[in-house]
């Protein structure tokens, strides 16, 4: 159980660090009023807490190893993967490809390397 908690904390900290940086830069570029920024940051900061609470509840539910718990886990993994793919393919990639600074080839190469690295990582045996 200690390893599971450590895994959740490490993955959350690593993920949220980069995500928070991107979110802060997006708010900065949008030149929003401070009140709006504070509202967005407050809501944004509550999401990890809600996600961790949901994760703990789901882990408690799926420990039973029933058919229903397996279905719930698959649906949640599918929703997670779908939201990641949507964000990457609809929100991020078009903006990166539409930049006209003469570095399109470099961008496409780096995007391809990123997909390749993530694909290789997914092939490494691991426990869930």
C-alpha positions as CSV (number, residue, x, y, z in Angstrom):
1,X,0.0,0.0,0.0
2,X,2.9,2.3,0.7
3,X,4.3,1.8,-2.8
4,X,0.9,2.7,-4.3
5,X,0.7,5.9,-2.4
6,X,4.3,6.8,-3.3
7,X,3.5,6.1,-7.0
8,X,0.5,8.3,-6.9
9,X,2.3,11.2,-5.2
10,X,5.4,11.0,-7.5
11,X,3.3,10.8,-10.7
12,X,1.0,13.6,-9.6
13,X,3.9,15.9,-8.7
14,X,5.8,15.2,-11.9
15,X,2.7,15.6,-14.1
16,X,1.4,18.7,-12.3
17,X,4.7,20.5,-12.5
18,X,4.7,20.6,-16.2
19,X,1.0,21.1,-16.5
20,X,1.0,24.0,-14.1
21,X,3.7,25.7,-16.0
22,X,1.8,25.4,-19.3
23,X,-1.4,26.6,-17.6
24,X,0.3,29.6,-16.0
25,X,1.9,30.5,-19.4
26,X,-1.5,30.2,-21.1
27,X,-3.0,32.6,-18.5
28,X,-0.1,35.0,-18.9
29,X,-0.4,35.0,-22.7
30,X,-4.2,35.6,-22.4
31,X,-3.5,38.8,-20.4
32,X,-6.4,38.2,-18.1
33,X,-7.5,40.3,-15.2
34,X,-6.0,39.2,-11.8
35,X,-9.5,38.4,-10.5
36,X,-10.1,36.0,-13.4
37,X,-6.7,34.5,-13.0
38,X,-7.3,33.8,-9.3
39,X,-10.6,32.1,-10.0
40,X,-9.1,29.9,-12.7
41,X,-6.1,29.0,-10.5
42,X,-8.3,28.2,-7.6
43,X,-10.5,25.9,-9.6
44,X,-7.4,24.4,-11.3
45,X,-5.8,23.7,-7.9
46,X,-8.9,21.8,-6.7
47,X,-8.8,19.3,-9.6
48,X,-5.8,17.3,-8.4
49,X,-7.4,16.9,-5.0
50,X,-10.7,15.7,-6.5
51,X,-8.8,13.4,-8.9
52,X,-6.8,11.8,-6.0
53,X,-9.9,11.3,-3.9
54,X,-11.7,9.7,-6.9
55,X,-8.6,7.5,-7.5
56,X,-8.5,6.3,-3.9
57,X,-12.3,5.5,-4.1
58,X,-11.8,3.7,-7.3
59,X,-8.8,1.8,-6.0
60,X,-10.9,0.7,-3.0
61,X,-13.6,-0.4,-5.4
62,X,-11.4,-2.2,-7.9
63,X,-9.5,-4.2,-5.2
64,X,-12.4,-6.6,-5.1
65,X,-11.3,-7.8,-8.6
66,X,-14.8,-8.4,-9.8
67,X,-16.0,-8.2,-13.4
68,X,-17.6,-4.9,-12.7
69,X,-14.4,-3.4,-11.2
70,X,-12.5,-4.5,-14.4
71,X,-15.1,-2.8,-16.6
72,X,-15.0,0.4,-14.5
73,X,-11.2,0.4,-14.7
74,X,-11.2,0.0,-18.5
75,X,-13.8,2.7,-19.0
76,X,-11.8,5.1,-16.9
77,X,-8.5,4.3,-18.7
78,X,-10.3,4.8,-22.0
79,X,-11.7,8.2,-20.9
80,X,-8.2,9.2,-19.7
81,X,-6.6,8.2,-22.9
82,X,-9.3,9.8,-25.0
83,X,-9.0,13.2,-23.2
84,X,-5.2,13.1,-23.6
85,X,-5.5,12.3,-27.3
86,X,-8.1,15.0,-27.8
87,X,-6.0,17.6,-26.0
88,X,-2.9,16.7,-28.0
89,X,-4.5,16.4,-31.4
90,X,-7.1,19.1,-31.3
91,X,-5.7,21.7,-28.9
92,X,-1.9,21.5,-29.0
93,X,-0.7,20.1,-32.3
94,X,-2.6,22.5,-34.7
95,X,-1.2,25.5,-32.8
96,X,2.3,24.1,-33.1
97,X,2.1,23.2,-36.7
98,X,0.5,26.6,-37.7
99,X,3.4,28.6,-36.5
100,X,5.2,30.2,-39.4
101,X,8.8,30.6,-38.2
102,X,10.5,28.2,-40.6
103,X,10.9,25.4,-38.0
104,X,8.0,23.1,-39.1
105,X,10.4,20.2,-39.9
106,X,12.0,20.4,-36.5
107,X,8.5,20.5,-34.8
108,X,7.3,17.5,-36.8
109,X,10.6,15.6,-35.9
110,X,10.2,16.4,-32.2
111,X,6.5,15.4,-32.2
112,X,7.4,12.1,-33.9
113,X,10.2,11.4,-31.4
114,X,7.8,12.2,-28.6
115,X,5.3,9.7,-29.9
116,X,8.0,7.1,-30.5
117,X,9.4,7.5,-27.0
118,X,6.0,7.2,-25.4
119,X,5.2,4.1,-27.6
120,X,8.4,2.4,-26.5
121,X,7.8,3.2,-22.8
122,X,4.3,1.7,-23.1
123,X,5.9,-1.6,-24.2
124,X,8.0,-1.9,-21.1
125,X,6.5,-4.5,-18.7
126,X,5.1,-2.9,-15.6
127,X,2.6,-3.6,-12.8
128,X,-0.7,-1.8,-12.2
